[in-house]
Amino acid sequence: TRARIVEAIMRLHREVGPRKTTVSAIAARAGVERLTVYRHFQDEAAMFAACSHRYMELNPPPDPAAWAGEPDPTRRARRGLADLYAFFGRTSPMFEKIYRDVGEFVSLKKIMEQFDAHLRSLADDLAAAWPRDKAAARRRVILRHAVKFATWQSLEAEDVNNEEKIELMIAWLSA
């Protein structure tokens, strides 16, 4: 029953977003009564936690270990951004709604702050491959911008494909 409820929450968040997801809709989608939803989840924070945990199990973000062995910083950045942008492409229906609604829920904001910290960590990992010269701080800023969902989404809205997105970021890093 709990798994059906979590699945219902995930689907509703992907379709309409957290703001428009009601306990009644969750119950109807899961085939249970509203009271059953409340028995499994005492509050909205518990629902968000269960939903985000399960969603990330099903849609894991890129693992920096996949590109950690690449010594060439440009190839490493290409590989990391390619993995991340493919992830964003697969998960964009969910993240569009989550980022749109995040400001309305304290508990969701905390979860997304952790996810954003993970993205910054990915950027810092990619930046570490570059030389520690006077441009290092600028490259870190560029990479932190490059790994944001909003950056990917903005370029996507301009019909820029993932390969072109990556080449734009590499050109920016190399400028």
C-alpha beads as a LAMMPS data file, in Angstrom:
LAMMPS data file: protein, C-alpha beads

175 atoms
174 bonds

1 atom types
1 bond types

-500.0 500.0 xlo xhi
-500.0 500.0 ylo yhi
-500.0 500.0 zlo zhi

Masses

1 110.0

Atoms # bond

1 1 1 0.000 0.000 0.000
2 1 1 2.794 2.410 0.931
3 1 1 4.566 1.721 -2.375
4 1 1 1.354 2.449 -4.312
5 1 1 0.948 5.722 -2.438
6 1 1 4.557 6.758 -3.149
7 1 1 4.089 5.862 -6.813
8 1 1 0.907 7.966 -6.896
9 1 1 2.740 10.925 -5.334
10 1 1 5.591 10.624 -7.854
11 1 1 3.235 10.490 -10.825
12 1 1 1.194 13.446 -9.621
13 1 1 4.293 15.518 -8.910
14 1 1 5.547 14.753 -12.422
15 1 1 2.187 15.516 -14.037
16 1 1 0.905 18.537 -12.084
17 1 1 3.609 19.354 -9.532
18 1 1 3.566 19.407 -5.751
19 1 1 1.432 22.565 -5.562
20 1 1 -1.493 20.886 -7.323
21 1 1 -1.085 17.457 -5.719
22 1 1 -3.772 16.866 -3.106
23 1 1 -4.163 14.050 -0.621
24 1 1 -7.494 13.240 -2.292
25 1 1 -5.782 12.893 -5.663
26 1 1 -3.015 10.749 -4.142
27 1 1 -5.597 8.479 -2.503
28 1 1 -7.623 8.157 -5.700
29 1 1 -4.520 7.403 -7.794
30 1 1 -3.285 4.822 -5.243
31 1 1 -6.727 3.231 -4.870
32 1 1 -6.916 3.913 -1.131
33 1 1 -8.825 6.161 1.250
34 1 1 -7.447 9.542 2.351
35 1 1 -7.092 8.186 5.887
36 1 1 -4.792 5.446 4.550
37 1 1 -2.511 8.080 3.063
38 1 1 -2.366 9.842 6.449
39 1 1 -1.656 6.546 8.236
40 1 1 1.424 6.022 6.076
41 1 1 2.581 9.651 5.957
42 1 1 2.058 11.895 8.952
43 1 1 2.742 15.052 6.968
44 1 1 3.821 16.620 3.724
45 1 1 7.531 16.372 4.663
46 1 1 7.244 12.585 4.991
47 1 1 5.563 12.408 1.581
48 1 1 8.253 14.543 -0.056
49 1 1 11.017 12.494 1.562
50 1 1 9.563 9.157 0.450
51 1 1 8.794 10.449 -3.038
52 1 1 12.238 11.971 -3.608
53 1 1 14.027 8.907 -2.224
54 1 1 12.118 6.549 -4.499
55 1 1 12.420 8.855 -7.514
56 1 1 16.193 9.037 -7.133
57 1 1 16.356 5.247 -6.751
58 1 1 14.572 4.928 -10.080
59 1 1 16.433 7.860 -11.699
60 1 1 19.895 8.064 -10.157
61 1 1 21.893 11.194 -10.955
62 1 1 25.261 10.744 -12.640
63 1 1 28.057 9.247 -10.587
64 1 1 31.326 11.199 -10.807
65 1 1 33.215 7.904 -10.518
66 1 1 32.254 7.346 -14.173
67 1 1 34.561 10.147 -15.295
68 1 1 36.946 10.421 -12.333
69 1 1 39.700 8.524 -14.144
70 1 1 39.777 10.912 -17.099
71 1 1 42.870 13.092 -16.680
72 1 1 42.104 15.468 -19.567
73 1 1 39.920 18.253 -18.110
74 1 1 38.084 18.976 -21.365
75 1 1 37.179 15.322 -21.967
76 1 1 36.239 14.958 -18.313
77 1 1 33.940 18.003 -18.500
78 1 1 32.372 16.712 -21.721
79 1 1 31.704 13.299 -20.182
80 1 1 30.333 14.718 -16.933
81 1 1 28.094 17.250 -18.658
82 1 1 26.911 14.626 -21.173
83 1 1 25.881 12.318 -18.318
84 1 1 24.215 15.148 -16.420
85 1 1 22.380 16.574 -19.428
86 1 1 21.119 13.103 -20.365
87 1 1 19.838 12.789 -16.771
88 1 1 18.110 16.181 -17.031
89 1 1 16.559 15.125 -20.340
90 1 1 15.097 11.983 -18.757
91 1 1 13.877 13.728 -15.610
92 1 1 12.860 17.158 -16.888
93 1 1 9.079 16.645 -16.547
94 1 1 9.564 16.089 -12.820
95 1 1 12.231 18.721 -12.181
96 1 1 10.325 21.407 -14.099
97 1 1 7.425 21.082 -11.675
98 1 1 9.564 20.594 -8.570
99 1 1 11.698 23.683 -9.202
100 1 1 8.582 25.660 -10.117
101 1 1 6.870 24.788 -6.815
102 1 1 9.841 24.450 -4.442
103 1 1 9.390 27.878 -2.869
104 1 1 5.989 26.933 -1.498
105 1 1 7.156 24.030 0.679
106 1 1 9.842 24.267 3.362
107 1 1 10.355 20.494 3.442
108 1 1 10.720 20.300 -0.342
109 1 1 13.133 23.221 -0.286
110 1 1 15.392 21.285 2.104
111 1 1 15.396 18.260 -0.196
112 1 1 16.179 20.382 -3.245
113 1 1 18.950 22.213 -1.391
114 1 1 20.587 18.797 -0.885
115 1 1 20.167 17.987 -4.569
116 1 1 21.598 21.367 -5.585
117 1 1 24.547 20.760 -3.233
118 1 1 25.116 17.445 -5.032
119 1 1 25.147 19.292 -8.368
120 1 1 27.667 21.819 -7.014
121 1 1 29.778 18.882 -5.873
122 1 1 29.669 17.468 -9.419
123 1 1 30.796 20.844 -10.754
124 1 1 33.613 21.044 -8.227
125 1 1 34.717 17.535 -9.194
126 1 1 34.864 18.582 -12.844
127 1 1 36.684 21.813 -11.948
128 1 1 39.323 19.895 -9.985
129 1 1 40.635 18.363 -13.217
130 1 1 41.611 21.783 -14.580
131 1 1 44.888 23.522 -13.697
132 1 1 44.966 25.565 -10.498
133 1 1 45.845 28.811 -12.231
134 1 1 44.394 32.321 -12.150
135 1 1 41.367 31.141 -14.189
136 1 1 40.491 28.295 -11.773
137 1 1 37.893 30.279 -9.800
138 1 1 36.214 31.448 -13.018
139 1 1 36.058 27.865 -14.338
140 1 1 34.472 26.699 -11.075
141 1 1 31.767 29.382 -11.445
142 1 1 31.171 28.381 -15.068
143 1 1 30.873 24.714 -14.149
144 1 1 28.563 25.456 -11.228
145 1 1 26.354 27.330 -13.668
146 1 1 26.628 24.555 -16.263
147 1 1 25.323 21.878 -13.873
148 1 1 22.158 23.724 -12.891
149 1 1 18.869 22.390 -14.155
150 1 1 17.813 25.972 -14.931
151 1 1 20.805 26.368 -17.269
152 1 1 19.974 23.144 -19.089
153 1 1 16.284 24.131 -19.220
154 1 1 17.033 27.595 -20.598
155 1 1 19.185 26.196 -23.400
156 1 1 16.601 23.490 -24.060
157 1 1 13.966 26.209 -24.541
158 1 1 16.203 27.685 -27.258
159 1 1 16.271 24.297 -29.069
160 1 1 19.933 23.757 -28.233
161 1 1 20.641 20.031 -28.186
162 1 1 22.813 18.427 -25.509
163 1 1 25.905 18.229 -27.709
164 1 1 25.636 21.930 -28.500
165 1 1 25.038 22.738 -24.815
166 1 1 28.231 20.911 -23.919
167 1 1 30.231 22.642 -26.655
168 1 1 28.966 26.030 -25.434
169 1 1 30.139 25.200 -21.919
170 1 1 33.517 23.929 -23.147
171 1 1 33.992 27.092 -25.220
172 1 1 33.109 29.184 -22.181
173 1 1 35.561 27.220 -20.029
174 1 1 38.290 27.634 -22.643
175 1 1 37.734 31.373 -23.255

Bonds

1 1 1 2
2 1 2 3
3 1 3 4
4 1 4 5
5 1 5 6
6 1 6 7
7 1 7 8
8 1 8 9
9 1 9 10
10 1 10 11
11 1 11 12
12 1 12 13
13 1 13 14
14 1 14 15
15 1 15 16
16 1 16 17
17 1 17 18
18 1 18 19
19 1 19 20
20 1 20 21
21 1 21 22
22 1 22 23
23 1 23 24
24 1 24 25
25 1 25 26
26 1 26 27
27 1 27 28
28 1 28 29
29 1 29 30
30 1 30 31
31 1 31 32
32 1 32 33
33 1 33 34
34 1 34 35
35 1 35 36
36 1 36 37
37 1 37 38
38 1 38 39
39 1 39 40
40 1 40 41
41 1 41 42
42 1 42 43
43 1 43 44
44 1 44 45
45 1 45 46
46 1 46 47
47 1 47 48
48 1 48 49
49 1 49 50
50 1 50 51
51 1 51 52
52 1 52 53
53 1 53 54
54 1 54 55
55 1 55 56
56 1 56 57
57 1 57 58
58 1 58 59
59 1 59 60
60 1 60 61
61 1 61 62
62 1 62 63
63 1 63 64
64 1 64 65
65 1 65 66
66 1 66 67
67 1 67 68
68 1 68 69
69 1 69 70
70 1 70 71
71 1 71 72
72 1 72 73
73 1 73 74
74 1 74 75
75 1 75 76
76 1 76 77
77 1 77 78
78 1 78 79
79 1 79 80
80 1 80 81
81 1 81 82
82 1 82 83
83 1 83 84
84 1 84 85
85 1 85 86
86 1 86 87
87 1 87 88
88 1 88 89
89 1 89 90
90 1 90 91
91 1 91 92
92 1 92 93
93 1 93 94
94 1 94 95
95 1 95 96
96 1 96 97
97 1 97 98
98 1 98 99
99 1 99 100
100 1 100 101
101 1 101 102
102 1 102 103
103 1 103 104
104 1 104 105
105 1 105 106
106 1 106 107
107 1 107 108
108 1 108 109
109 1 109 110
110 1 110 111
111 1 111 112
112 1 112 113
113 1 113 114
114 1 114 115
115 1 115 116
116 1 116 117
117 1 117 118
118 1 118 119
119 1 119 120
120 1 120 121
121 1 121 122
122 1 122 123
123 1 123 124
124 1 124 125
125 1 125 126
126 1 126 127
127 1 127 128
128 1 128 129
129 1 129 130
130 1 130 131
131 1 131 132
132 1 132 133
133 1 133 134
134 1 134 135
135 1 135 136
136 1 136 137
137 1 137 138
138 1 138 139
139 1 139 140
140 1 140 141
141 1 141 142
142 1 142 143
143 1 143 144
144 1 144 145
145 1 145 146
146 1 146 147
147 1 147 148
148 1 148 149
149 1 149 150
150 1 150 151
151 1 151 152
152 1 152 153
153 1 153 154
154 1 154 155
155 1 155 156
156 1 156 157
157 1 157 158
158 1 158 159
159 1 159 160
160 1 160 161
161 1 161 162
162 1 162 163
163 1 163 164
164 1 164 165
165 1 165 166
166 1 166 167
167 1 167 168
168 1 168 169
169 1 169 170
170 1 170 171
171 1 171 172
172 1 172 173
173 1 173 174
174 1 174 175
